[in-house]
Amino acid sequence: MTLDSPLTPLTNPHLPLELVLHIFRRCPQQTRGRLLRACQAYHAFMGTELYSTQIILRDPAQAAQFNAAFRCDPFRLKLVKHVEFHLRWRVNSPLTEAATAMASVLTSCTLSYLRCRIHDDDTEQLVWSSLWNAPSRTLSIDLGSHTPADTDTPPTYTQWVGFNAYALQTILYTLGPTTDVLAIRGGYFPAHITFPPLPKLSILQCADTDAVAYLPATSPLTKVYLLQPRDVPALYTFIRTLPPSVVELQCNWGDNPPAFPEWHAPRENRFLFYEFDVPVIDLGVLAREFTEALEGYGGGGVLTLSVKSEDEDAEEVVAEAARAAGKFVQVLV
């Protein structure tokens, strides 16, 4: 059978290509192998479909099979577009194969989609996950809130941190330079991991994490969303050194005093959304502290405040202090 043969389903007008792929996707693995060997047309057409999606589930032995198959045929690796890793972490588990497979995928494939999820095999809790979407150039990282139950056992904790740190570092350094949107939530960012330069990063979202302590401040950011920060001193430094390219800044300070970027060029189309809690305090002291926090700010724009306090007047006192400072085009509550 050849491409010119009227019996070739690929050229048969009564059997659309979409239907051929629909049938192929629902065939068992053994049947797929037979179809691929039926003719060159089938191998060329269906091979791309077969190799474009790779899912490695639970058993790290699957990662070893992946490595062996693609090491022998680099052409297959170039076809891979969609990869999912769903792994179970356990003490002394052979995750080196999974790490190797991940490195191969990231360094050799032009991915449209990558999903990595690692669970603790004993507790079923999520240890770490990431999601990469190439069309939107968005990288999402969920560091979870889980650590091994026996963190006092050095070998166990070292293994746990070791693999997750390796995976995170590999993903960041491979995908980071092309990332437009970065979202990080949960957990404590490994202190010994460094971020690569992020020359294209324009939108950053951090929630319930201390990752801001390690982010480079030189990215051309335009929108920043910081929710429930864990490392407040690092957050103050990060906020004050934000580049003036930022036009939208949203920050939930919790019960910590807010800080403002040290910008000196006002922009009318800049929007700041600040939310924080105020304990029972003298309102005069509150107004004075907020005014002091604004001393280094000269970025203009619109400030929207949400102040939670037992004193109903606290929000209006803060708003009046912001208006009196003359730093904003408008102050809203």
Sequence and secondary structure as in RCSB ss.txt:
>XXXX:A:sequence
MTLDSPLTPLTNPHLPLELVLHIFRRCPQQTRGRLLRACQAYHAFMGTELYSTQIILRDPAQAAQFNAAFRCDPF
RLKLVKHVEFHLRWRVNSPLTEAATAMASVLTSCTLSYLRCRIHDDDTEQLVWSSLWNAPSRTLSIDLGSHTPAD
TDTPPTYTQWVGFNAYALQTILYTLGPTTDVLAIRGGYFPAHITFPPLPKLSILQCADTDAVAYLPATSPLTKVY
LLQPRDVPALYTFIRTLPPSVVELQCNWGDNPPAFPEWHAPRENRFLFYEFDVPVIDLGVLAREFTEALEGYGGG
GVLTLSVKSEDEDAEEVVAEAARAAGKFVQVLV
>XXXX:A:secstr
  TT TT TTT TTS HHHHHHHHHTS HHHHHHHHTT HHHHHHHHHHHHHEEEEEE HHHHHHHHHHHHH HH
HHHH  EEEEEEEE TT  THHHHHHHHHHHHH   SEEEEEEEETTT  EEEEEEEETTTTEEEEE  S   TT
TTSHHHHHHHHHHHHHHHHHHHHHHGGG SEEEEESS   TT      TT  EEEEES  GGGTS S S  SEEE
EES S HHHHHHHHHT  TT  EEEEEEETS        S  TT EEEEEEEE S  HHHHHHHHHHHTTT    
SEEEEEEEESSTTHHHHHHHHHHHHT  SEEE 
